[in-house]
């Protein structure tokens, strides 16, 4: 049996942008896990390791975690068709991954009618942007990404690993 073709959800029948109506959906537990990387030139990475990821602006990791968490809670203000969601939990972890790359993981939970994939992606990427901002005085050759959804649970379809 052939699966029906997937369609875009934020387009109405006339092809205009539209927010998805979730009013008929049941509120269930939802969670998502996203990741973004920050790659530094080797000399910058060595300098950051030597300072314990501290800068003249303050603690890089601590500031990025606060910024990412704030972004999770305000995703609906940044992405036009995202629903405002009650965030039940948000965890952001930032670790060295290799000699010159940071891995930023953002896990978000809610109980609602729609998922938190966009919130997790927003948290991870805003945390990465904050790392860039905190470190740009050292180099503008810092590279962000890729940013990706690693997994989600709840709703119609589960995806990836949590």
Secondary structure as UniProt FT lines:
FT   TURN            13..14
FT   TURN            23..24
FT   STRAND          28..39
FT   HELIX           42..50
FT   TURN            51..52
FT   STRAND          54..55
FT   TURN            56..57
FT   STRAND          58..59
FT   HELIX           60..73
FT   HELIX           75..78
FT   TURN            80..81
FT   STRAND          89..96
FT   STRAND          101..112
FT   HELIX           117..135
FT   TURN            136..138
FT   STRAND          143..153
FT   STRAND          159..160
//
